[in-house]
Amino acid sequence: MTRPLTVGVALRDARHRLASAGADSPGLDARLLVERALDGAGLSLHRERALKGEERDRLAALVARRARREPMSHILGVREFWSLPFKVTADTLTPRPDSETVVEAALAGGPGKRVLDLGTGTGCLLLSLLREWPEASGLGVDISAAALFVARHNARALGLEDRALFVAGDWGAALGGCFDVIVANPPYIPDGDLETLAPEVSAFEPRIALAGGGDGLDAFRALGPDLPGLLLGDGRACLEVGMGQAPRVRGILEACGMRVLGVARDLAAIERCVTAVKG
């Protein structure tokens, strides 16, 4: 006869399995997975409660996925960004705290009225700014139809669908210049570094949102020439960059007729966001 599996034992077993699999935060992941298996039931008062058969099966499947290093954002289907919940799928880059630096840099320049998000993915940059700027509207562009489907879902879920439009496109091609704020988190991982990333990234996140070419800067070379024509006279662009890339991105932007105002650092003190205006 199978012994009862209590919530407390399930948490312990899941934590040990995930730690053995190399998960970065096995304790937190275990708790979130047990909560999901129990349909969100609180755990603190139920450590001795035995899991039902369907709950055990559900938990086993969830833990197996995480033990294969599938990202928690894919398993749970959601990731918090800028204190907002965003739907995430295998077709979108998982929003990360580093990218909040872009939102902060955009907000630091004062309210925008018309925002453009190039390579929008989940829509997290654009939608976060629209929540901060109630009078603003925006356009999100992505080459992936599947990503645009997710972004539109997030706009509806956050009550922003009337102020956010999402369209398919290749960076700024075929767009007109009417934006006072442009944000972007382009792919900036050098192709040769992709396989060195954590399995959660290299094996599960969309390659198109990661691979930046031989030196990681192909996307900046592609979108840079479009920026002066897309910005209003006093508009600004805030672009996320990888570690050590800010000086080279500055050079690319200056060659395209832009002037760099500054570089913002993320919480790890890494230069993460380049802000530029028309030169």
FIFIFI-16536 format. One record per residue: residue in one letter; x, y, z of N, C-alpha, C, O in turn. Coordinates in steps of 0.02 Angstrom, whole numbers, padded with zeros to 5 digits, always signed. Layout:
// FIFIFI-16536
AXYZXYZXYZXYZ
...
END
This chain:
// FIFIFI-16536
M+00042-00060+00000+00000+00000+00000+00044+00062+00000+00091+00066+00039
T+00030+00110-00043+00069+00171-00048+00057+00215+00012+00000+00229+00030
R+00112+00236+00044+00105+00279+00103+00079+00347+00083+00094+00370+00028
P+00040+00380+00126+00014+00447+00110+00072+00496+00100+00122+00493+00135
L+00064+00540+00052+00113+00592+00040+00084+00657+00066+00036+00684+00038
T+00114+00683+00120+00090+00746+00148+00120+00805+00111+00168+00798+00073
V+00091+00863+00122+00116+00924+00091+00188+00936+00112+00230+00954+00071
G+00203+00927+00176+00270+00938+00201+00321+00892+00168+00375+00914+00148
V+00304+00829+00162+00350+00781+00130+00356+00797+00056+00411+00791+00028
A+00302+00816+00024+00304+00833-00047+00351+00892-00059+00389+00892-00107
L+00348+00941-00016+00393+00999-00022+00465+00977-00015+00508+00998-00054
R+00479+00936+00035+00548+00913+00047+00574+00873-00012+00629+00884-00036
D+00533+00825-00036+00555+00782-00091+00566+00823-00155+00615+00812-00191
A+00520+00869-00169+00527+00910-00229+00589+00954-00225+00626+00961-00274
R+00601+00982-00167+00661+01024-00158+00725+00985-00170+00770+01008-00203
H+00728+00925-00142+00788+00884-00151+00798+00864-00224+00854+00866-00249
R+00744+00846-00258+00751+00826-00328+00773+00884-00371+00815+00876-00415
L+00745+00943-00359+00763+01001-00399+00834+01024-00385+00869+01047-00430
A+00855+01018-00322+00924+01036-00306+00972+00989-00341+01024+01011-00366
S+00956+00925-00343+00999+00877-00377+01001+00889-00452+01051+00873-00484
A+00947+00917-00479+00944+00932-00551+00980+00996-00569+00989+01011-00628
G+01001+01035-00519+01038+01097-00532+00995+01159-00535+01020+01211-00559
A+00933+01157-00514+00891+01216-00513+00920+01269-00466+00946+01252-00413
D+00916+01332-00486+00947+01386-00447+00912+01397-00381+00945+01412-00331
S+00847+01391-00379+00809+01406-00318+00762+01348-00303+00701+01355-00310
P+00788+01290-00284+00746+01230-00275+00692+01237-00223+00638+01210-00231
G+00706+01274-00169+00656+01282-00117+00596+01322-00141+00538+01301-00131
L+00609+01378-00172+00554+01420-00198+00517+01384-00254+00455+01384-00256
D+00554+01352-00299+00522+01316-00354+00477+01261-00327+00421+01251-00352
A+00502+01224-00278+00462+01169-00249+00397+01196-00220+00344+01167-00230
R+00402+01251-00184+00341+01279-00154+00291+01300-00208+00231+01285-00202
L+00315+01334-00260+00270+01356-00313+00238+01297-00349+00179+01300-00368
L+00276+01244-00359+00249+01186-00394+00198+01149-00352+00147+01125-00377
V+00212+01143-00287+00163+01111-00243+00099+01152-00240+00044+01125-00241
E+00107+01218-00236+00047+01261-00236+00007+01251-00300-00055+01248-00299
R+00042+01247-00357+00007+01237-00420-00028+01169-00420-00085+01164-00443
A+00005+01118-00396-00025+01051-00395-00087+01050-00350-00134+01012-00362
L-00087+01091-00298-00143+01095-00252-00192+01150-00271-00234+01170-00231
D-00186+01175-00334-00230+01228-00358-00227+01291-00316-00278+01323-00303
G-00166+01307-00294-00156+01370-00258-00174+01369-00185-00173+01421-00153
A-00190+01312-00157-00207+01308-00086-00147+01328-00044-00091+01309-00059
G-00159+01367+00008-00105+01388+00052-00070+01328+00084-00102+01277+00098
L-00005+01335+00096+00033+01279+00121+00046+01282+00196+00053+01231+00230
S+00050+01343+00223+00075+01350+00291+00032+01314+00343+00058+01291+00394
L-00033+01307+00330-00077+01276+00379-00094+01204+00361-00136+01173+00394
H-00062+01177+00310-00084+01112+00285-00024+01065+00275-00028+01021+00232
R+00028+01072+00313+00088+01031+00303+00074+00956+00313+00108+00914+00283
E+00026+00940+00354+00012+00870+00369-00044+00841+00325-00060+00782+00331
R-00072+00882+00283-00126+00856+00240-00098+00811+00187-00047+00826+00155
A-00131+00755+00176-00108+00708+00124-00133+00731+00056-00189+00754+00049
L-00090+00725+00007-00110+00742-00061-00157+00689-00089-00149+00629-00076
K-00206+00712-00126-00250+00665-00160-00214+00635-00220-00161+00660-00240
G-00242+00582-00246-00209+00547-00302-00195+00592-00361-00140+00590-00389
E-00245+00632-00380-00235+00676-00438-00185+00731-00423-00150+00754-00468
E-00181+00752-00360-00131+00802-00340-00061+00774-00343-00014+00808-00365
R-00053+00712-00321+00013+00679-00326+00035+00673-00398+00093+00687-00414
D-00011+00653-00441+00006+00645-00512+00024+00712-00544+00072+00718-00582
R-00015+00763-00526-00002+00829-00554+00066+00855-00530+00104+00883-00569
L+00081+00846-00466+00144+00869-00440+00202+00832-00471+00253+00862-00488
A+00196+00767-00480+00250+00727-00510+00266+00752-00580+00324+00757-00598
A+00214+00769-00618+00225+00794-00686+00258+00862-00685+00302+00876-00726
L+00237+00905-00639+00267+00972-00635+00340+00969-00615+00382+01002-00644
V+00355+00929-00564+00424+00923-00541+00469+00892-00595+00526+00912-00602
A+00442+00844-00632+00481+00814-00686+00499+00866-00739+00555+00866-00765
R+00453+00910-00755+00467+00963-00804+00522+01009-00778+00569+01025-00814
R+00517+01029-00715+00569+01074-00688+00636+01038-00681+00688+01069-00691
A+00635+00974-00665+00697+00937-00659+00733+00931-00727+00794+00922-00729
R+00695+00937-00781+00725+00939-00848+00749+01009-00865+00773+01022-00920
R+00743+01054-00817+00766+01124-00820+00721+01168-00864+00743+01221-00887
E+00659+01146-00874+00612+01191-00906+00600+01251-00861+00592+01242-00800
P+00599+01311-00888+00591+01371-00845+00526+01370-00806+00474+01346-00831
M+00528+01397-00746+00468+01402-00706+00416+01445-00741+00356+01433-00734
S+00438+01495-00778+00390+01538-00813+00350+01499-00865+00292+01515-00876
H+00380+01449-00896+00345+01408-00944+00297+01360-00909+00241+01348-00931
I+00320+01333-00853+00279+01284-00817+00218+01318-00786+00163+01292-00790
L+00228+01376-00756+00173+01412-00724+00135+01455-00774+00077+01472-00763
G+00168+01471-00831+00135+01511-00882+00132+01585-00868+00096+01621-00902
V+00169+01608-00818+00166+01678-00800+00231+01699-00767+00265+01659-00735
R+00249+01763-00775+00308+01791-00742+00292+01863-00722+00264+01900-00761
E+00311+01881-00662+00300+01950-00639+00354+01996-00667+00413+01978-00668
F+00333+02054-00690+00379+02105-00715+00349+02172-00698+00290+02184-00713
W+00388+02216-00669+00364+02282-00648+00302+02276-00605+00255+02316-00609
S+00301+02224-00563+00246+02208-00517+00181+02193-00554+00127+02200-00526
L+00186+02172-00616+00128+02153-00656+00136+02081-00680+00192+02059-00693
P+00081+02043-00686+00085+01974-00710+00083+01972-00786+00039+02002-00817
F+00131+01937-00816+00133+01930-00888+00131+01856-00908+00169+01815-00882
K+00086+01841-00954+00084+01774-00982+00148+01762-01020+00173+01805-01056
V+00176+01701-01012+00238+01682-01046+00227+01614-01078+00196+01570-01049
T+00254+01606-01138+00253+01541-01172+00322+01527-01199+00368+01567-01193
A+00329+01469-01230+00393+01451-01261+00409+01494-01321+00464+01491-01347
D+00361+01535-01343+00372+01579-01401+00396+01648-01381+00409+01690-01424
T+00403+01660-01316+00423+01727-01293+00482+01722-01245+00491+01672-01210
L+00522+01774-01245+00576+01780-01196+00545+01794-01128+00500+01835-01122
T+00568+01759-01077+00543+01771-01010+00564+01840-00985+00624+01854-00986
P+00518+01882-00964+00538+01948-00937+00584+01939-00877+00573+01896-00834
R+00635+01981-00873+00684+01977-00820+00692+02043-00784+00679+02096-00813
P+00713+02041-00720+00723+02104-00684+00771+02151-00718+00764+02212-00713
D+00822+02124-00753+00869+02168-00788+00833+02216-00835+00853+02274-00841
S+00780+02192-00867+00745+02234-00916+00704+02289-00883+00683+02336-00917
E+00692+02285-00818+00659+02340-00784+00701+02403-00786+00675+02459-00778
T+00766+02396-00797+00810+02453-00805+00788+02496-00865+00794+02557-00863
V+00764+02463-00918+00739+02500-00976+00678+02541-00958+00672+02599-00978
V+00632+02511-00921+00573+02547-00899+00592+02607-00856+00566+02662-00865
E+00638+02596-00809+00660+02650-00766+00692+02707-00806+00680+02765-00792
A+00733+02689-00855+00766+02740-00896+00715+02780-00936+00721+02841-00943
A+00665+02745-00963+00613+02780-01001+00574+02827-00956+00559+02884-00975
L+00556+02805-00896+00518+02847-00850+00558+02907-00828+00530+02960-00816
A+00623+02899-00822+00666+02954-00799+00665+03013-00846+00680+03069-00826
G+00649+03002-00909+00648+03056-00958+00583+03095-00959+00576+03141-01000
G+00537+03078-00917+00472+03113-00915+00419+03075-00954+00436+03030-00993
P+00356+03093-00945+00301+03057-00976+00305+03056-01052+00322+03106-01084
G+00289+02999-01081+00284+02993-01153+00211+02991-01174+00167+02973-01134
K+00198+03010-01235+00130+03007-01262+00121+02950-01311+00068+02919-01314
R+00173+02936-01349+00169+02885-01401+00232+02842-01396+00288+02867-01406
V+00224+02778-01379+00279+02733-01364+00284+02679-01416+00234+02651-01437
L+00345+02664-01437+00359+02609-01484+00403+02558-01449+00455+02576-01421
D+00383+02495-01452+00422+02440-01423+00443+02393-01480+00401+02358-01508
L+00507+02393-01496+00532+02353-01551+00555+02285-01525+00597+02281-01480
G+00527+02231-01554+00541+02164-01528+00504+02153-01463+00534+02135-01412
T+00439+02165-01464+00400+02172-01402+00393+02108-01361+00387+02112-01300
G+00395+02048-01393+00389+01986-01355+00324+01982-01316+00270+01984-01346
T+00328+01978-01250+00268+01975-01207+00233+02043-01203+00177+02047-01178
G+00266+02095-01228+00239+02163-01221+00256+02195-01154+00228+02247-01138
C+00302+02165-01116+00313+02188-01047+00339+02259-01043+00319+02296-00998
L+00384+02279-01089+00410+02347-01085+00355+02398-01102+00344+02445-01064
L+00322+02388-01157+00270+02435-01178+00214+02438-01127+00194+02493-01107
L+00188+02382-01105+00130+02381-01061+00147+02409-00992+00105+02440-00960
S+00208+02397-00969+00229+02426-00905+00230+02502-00909+00209+02536-00862
L+00254+02529-00965+00255+02602-00973+00185+02631-00980+00171+02684-00953
L+00141+02596-01015+00073+02620-01022+00037+02622-00955-00006+02665-00943
R+00053+02575-00911+00023+02576-00844+00047+02637-00805+00010+02665-00764
E+00109+02658-00817+00137+02715-00782+00114+02781-00813+00111+02832-00778
W+00099+02780-00877+00079+02841-00913+00006+02832-00939-00004+02809-00995
P-00043+02851-00899-00113+02839-00918-00135+02874-00981-00184+02854-01013
E-00100+02927-01000-00120+02964-01060-00085+02939-01123-00099+02963-01178
A-00040+02891-01116+00000+02868-01172-00034+02810-01209-00077+02776-01182
S-00014+02802-01271-00032+02744-01311+00032+02717-01342+00083+02750-01341
G+00029+02657-01370+00091+02628-01396+00081+02575-01448+00026+02548-01458
L+00137+02560-01481+00139+02509-01533+00194+02460-01516+00251+02480-01502
G+00178+02396-01518+00227+02343-01508+00237+02306-01574+00189+02286-01607
V+00301+02297-01593+00318+02264-01656+00358+02202-01641+00404+02203-01600
D+00341+02147-01675+00380+02086-01668+00374+02047-01733+00324+02050-01768
I+00427+02010-01749+00426+01970-01810+00390+01904-01800+00372+01870-01848
S+00378+01886-01736+00346+01823-01719+00271+01831-01708+00251+01868-01663
A+00231+01798-01749+00158+01801-01740+00138+01770-01674+00090+01793-01642
A+00173+01717-01653+00157+01684-01590+00170+01731-01531+00131+01732-01483
A+00224+01769-01533+00238+01816-01480+00186+01871-01478+00165+01892-01424
L+00165+01895-01536+00114+01947-01539+00048+01923-01508+00013+01962-01476
F+00031+01860-01518-00029+01831-01487-00025+01837-01411-00074+01854-01378
V+00035+01823-01383+00044+01827-01311+00040+01900-01288+00009+01915-01237
A+00072+01945-01325+00071+02016-01306+00000+02043-01305-00019+02080-01260
R-00040+02024-01355-00110+02047-01357-00149+02020-01297-00189+02056-01267
H-00136+01958-01279-00168+01929-01220-00150+01970-01158-00193+01986-01117
N-00086+01987-01151-00064+02024-01092-00096+02094-01090-00114+02118-01037
A-00103+02125-01149-00135+02191-01150-00207+02186-01126-00230+02229-01088
R-00243+02135-01149-00313+02126-01126-00315+02112-01052-00357+02141-01016
A-00272+02069-01028-00273+02050-00958-00258+02109-00912-00283+02112-00856
L-00218+02156-00936-00200+02214-00896-00246+02274-00909-00235+02328-00882
G-00297+02264-00951-00343+02318-00966-00314+02373-01008-00335+02431-01003
L-00265+02356-01050-00231+02407-01090-00242+02397-01165-00208+02430-01205
E-00288+02354-01184-00296+02339-01255-00319+02399-01296-00307+02401-01356
D-00351+02448-01264-00373+02507-01301-00316+02556-01315-00323+02601-01356
R-00260+02546-01281-00204+02593-01290-00142+02560-01320-00092+02594-01330
A-00146+02496-01333-00088+02459-01359-00107+02422-01422-00155+02384-01423
L-00068+02432-01474-00077+02397-01538-00015+02356-01551+00041+02380-01541
F-00024+02295-01574+00033+02251-01588+00030+02229-01661-00022+02205-01684
V+00086+02237-01696+00088+02220-01767+00152+02181-01783+00202+02187-01748
A+00148+02142-01836+00206+02105-01860+00251+02151-01900+00227+02192-01940
G+00316+02145-01889+00363+02187-01926+00434+02168-01911+00449+02132-01864
D+00479+02195-01952+00551+02183-01945+00583+02247-01919+00601+02291-01958
W+00589+02252-01853+00613+02312-01819+00572+02372-01841+00510+02370-01836
G+00604+02425-01865+00566+02486-01881+00547+02493-01954+00523+02545-01975
A+00557+02440-01993+00541+02444-02064+00468+02460-02075+00424+02432-02043
A+00455+02506-02121+00387+02525-02143+00348+02564-02091+00288+02573-02098
L+00382+02586-02037+00347+02626-01987+00361+02700-01998+00414+02718-02025
G+00314+02742-01978+00324+02814-01984+00350+02844-01919+00344+02813-01866
G+00378+02903-01923+00408+02934-01865+00359+02975-01825+00346+03033-01842
C+00332+02947-01772+00285+02985-01730+00289+02964-01657+00239+02967-01621
F+00348+02944-01635+00355+02917-01567+00402+02962-01526+00454+02984-01550
D+00382+02974-01464+00427+03012-01421+00467+02968-01374+00514+02991-01342
V+00448+02903-01369+00488+02855-01331+00491+02790-01371+00440+02763-01392
I+00551+02764-01379+00562+02699-01410+00600+02656-01360+00650+02677-01332
V+00575+02596-01348+00609+02548-01305+00621+02483-01344+00584+02467-01390
A+00673+02448-01325+00687+02384-01357+00733+02342-01314+00778+02368-01280
N+00720+02278-01315+00766+02229-01285+00785+02181-01341+00756+02126-01346
P+00833+02200-01384+00850+02159-01442+00888+02097-01421+00915+02094-01365
P+00891+02047-01464+00935+01990-01450+01008+02013-01452+01030+02045-01500
Y+01046+01998-01399+01115+02023-01396+01166+01971-01372+01223+01988-01357
I+01146+01908-01370+01193+01855-01351+01234+01836-01412+01205+01817-01463
P+01301+01839-01409+01341+01814-01466+01324+01741-01480+01315+01701-01435
D+01319+01725-01544+01298+01658-01563+01340+01604-01530+01315+01551-01510
G+01405+01616-01524+01449+01566-01495+01440+01555-01421+01466+01507-01393
D+01403+01600-01388+01393+01594-01315+01327+01561-01298+01314+01546-01239
L+01285+01549-01347+01218+01524-01332+01218+01458-01295+01179+01448-01248
E+01261+01413-01315+01261+01346-01284+01293+01346-01215+01290+01296-01179
T+01323+01402-01195+01352+01406-01128+01301+01432-01077+01315+01433-01017
L+01243+01453-01100+01193+01480-01056+01160+01423-01016+01165+01365-01035
A+01126+01441-00963+01089+01392-00923+01039+01355-00968+01012+01385-01014
P+01027+01291-00954+00979+01253-00995+00911+01286-01000+00878+01281-01051
E+00889+01320-00947+00825+01354-00948+00821+01402-01007+00767+01414-01035
V+00878+01431-01025+00881+01480-01079+00898+01446-01145+00861+01451-01194
S+00954+01410-01146+00979+01383-01210+00933+01330-01240+00928+01324-01301
A+00899+01292-01197+00858+01236-01223+00784+01254-01230+00747+01218-01263
F+00762+01309-01199+00690+01320-01196+00667+01389-01222+00611+01395-01246
E+00709+01439-01219+00687+01505-01241+00698+01513-01316+00743+01482-01344
P+00657+01554-01349+00661+01559-01422+00728+01587-01445+00750+01640-01423
R+00761+01551-01489+00827+01571-01513+00825+01640-01547+00873+01678-01542
I+00771+01655-01580+00765+01718-01616+00768+01778-01568+00786+01833-01588
A+00748+01767-01506+00749+01821-01457+00815+01826-01420+00825+01871-01379
L+00861+01780-01434+00925+01778-01398+00985+01792-01443+01029+01831-01424
A+00986+01761-01502+01046+01761-01544+01058+01829-01576+01016+01853-01615
G+01115+01859-01560+01131+01925-01586+01185+01926-01639+01212+01979-01654
G+01200+01867-01669+01253+01865-01719+01321+01852-01689+01327+01837-01629
G+01372+01857-01730+01440+01839-01707+01463+01877-01646+01494+01848-01602
D+01450+01942-01644+01472+01982-01587+01413+02005-01543+01423+02042-01495
G+01353+01982-01559+01295+02000-01520+01262+02066-01538+01214+02086-01506
L+01288+02100-01588+01265+02168-01603+01226+02174-01668+01210+02230-01688
D+01210+02119-01700+01175+02123-01765+01109+02161-01760+01093+02201-01805
A+01071+02150-01707+01006+02183-01701+01014+02259-01695+00973+02296-01721
F+01065+02280-01660+01076+02352-01652+01095+02384-01719+01075+02440-01734
R+01133+02348-01759+01150+02374-01826+01088+02377-01870+01083+02420-01914
A+01042+02331-01859+00981+02329-01899+00932+02384-01880+00902+02416-01923
L+00923+02395-01815+00873+02443-01793+00899+02514-01787+00861+02562-01791
G+00965+02521-01778+00995+02587-01768+00978+02637-01822+00958+02693-01806
P+00984+02620-01886+00969+02669-01939+00897+02692-01940+00883+02746-01966
D+00851+02654-01913+00780+02672-01913+00764+02723-01858+00715+02760-01864
L+00804+02726-01805+00785+02765-01747+00776+02840-01761+00726+02868-01740
P+00823+02874-01795+00813+02946-01806+00748+02962-01842+00716+03012-01827
G+00729+02921-01889+00668+02934-01927+00605+02917-01889+00551+02939-01908
L+00610+02877-01836+00551+02857-01798+00537+02903-01739+00481+02905-01714
L+00588+02940-01717+00581+02982-01658+00557+03052-01677+00577+03080-01728
L+00513+03079-01635+00497+03150-01639+00559+03190-01620+00608+03163-01596
G+00555+03256-01629+00615+03297-01621+00650+03289-01555+00711+03284-01553
D+00613+03286-01500+00643+03279-01434+00633+03209-01405+00639+03199-01345
G+00619+03161-01448+00607+03093-01425+00672+03058-01404+00727+03081-01419
R+00664+03002-01370+00722+02965-01345+00712+02891-01354+00655+02866-01355
A+00767+02856-01362+00766+02783-01368+00804+02752-01310+00859+02775-01293
C+00775+02701-01280+00806+02666-01223+00814+02592-01243+00765+02557-01252
L+00876+02571-01251+00890+02505-01278+00928+02463-01226+00978+02485-01198
E+00903+02402-01214+00939+02356-01170+01000+02328-01207+00996+02312-01266
V+01055+02321-01170+01117+02294-01199+01145+02241-01152+01128+02238-01093
G+01189+02199-01180+01222+02148-01140+01283+02174-01104+01305+02231-01115
M+01310+02132-01061+01368+02152-01022+01426+02173-01067+01446+02135-01112
G+01453+02232-01056+01511+02255-01092+01495+02283-01162+01541+02302-01198
Q+01431+02285-01182+01414+02305-01250+01399+02380-01257+01397+02406-01313
A+01390+02416-01202+01369+02485-01205+01415+02528-01249+01389+02567-01290
P+01482+02525-01242+01524+02568-01284+01516+02553-01359+01516+02600-01399
R+01509+02490-01378+01501+02474-01449+01432+02493-01474+01425+02515-01532
V+01381+02486-01433+01314+02509-01453+01314+02585-01461+01282+02611-01507
R+01349+02619-01417+01355+02692-01424+01384+02709-01493+01358+02754-01527
G+01436+02674-01512+01467+02688-01577+01419+02675-01635+01417+02713-01683
I+01380+02621-01630+01331+02606-01683+01279+02661-01687+01261+02682-01742
L+01254+02683-01631+01201+02733-01630+01228+02800-01655+01194+02835-01693
E+01288+02818-01635+01316+02882-01657+01328+02882-01733+01319+02933-01766
A+01347+02824-01759+01356+02819-01832+01290+02825-01869+01290+02840-01929
C+01234+02814-01834+01168+02819-01865+01136+02887-01853+01078+02898-01870
G+01174+02934-01825+01148+03001-01814+01115+03012-01747+01077+03059-01738
M+01129+02968-01699+01101+02975-01632+01154+03003-01584+01214+02999-01598
R+01131+03030-01529+01175+03054-01476+01157+03020-01411+01100+03023-01389
V+01206+02988-01380+01193+02950-01319+01192+02997-01259+01239+03035-01248
L+01137+02994-01221+01130+03036-01162+01161+03004-01100+01187+03038-01057
G+01157+02938-01097+01183+02904-01038+01172+02830-01041+01138+02804-01085
V+01202+02796-00992+01196+02723-00986+01175+02707-00915+01209+02726-00868
A+01120+02672-00908+01094+02653-00842+01117+02583-00823+01121+02539-00866
R+01132+02573-00760+01155+02509-00735+01097+02472-00701+01052+02503-00673
D+01099+02405-00705+01048+02365-00672+01067+02354-00599+01116+02383-00575
L+01029+02313-00563+01041+02303-00492+01108+02269-00477+01132+02271-00421
A+01137+02236-00528+01203+02205-00520+01259+02252-00542+01316+02231-00548
A+01242+02316-00553+01290+02368-00573+01318+02356-00643+01371+02382-00659
I+01283+02318-00684+01303+02306-00753+01270+02359-00797+01211+02373-00790
E+01308+02388-00843+01280+02436-00891+01228+02400-00933+01245+02355-00971
R+01165+02421-00927+01111+02380-00954+01067+02418-01004+01035+02386-01046
C+01064+02484-01000+01019+02520-01044+01052+02583-01070+01075+02625-01031
V+01055+02590-01136+01082+02649-01170+01024+02694-01191+00978+02671-01225
T+01026+02756-01170+00975+02804-01190+01005+02855-01239+01058+02883-01226
A+00970+02865-01295+00996+02908-01347+00940+02951-01377+00882+02932-01375
V+00960+03008-01405+00914+03053-01440+00944+03067-01509+01000+03047-01524
K+00905+03101-01550+00932+03120-01615+00990+03170-01606+00985+03216-01566
G+01044+03159-01644+01103+03201-01637+01093+03272-01661+01139+03313-01658
END
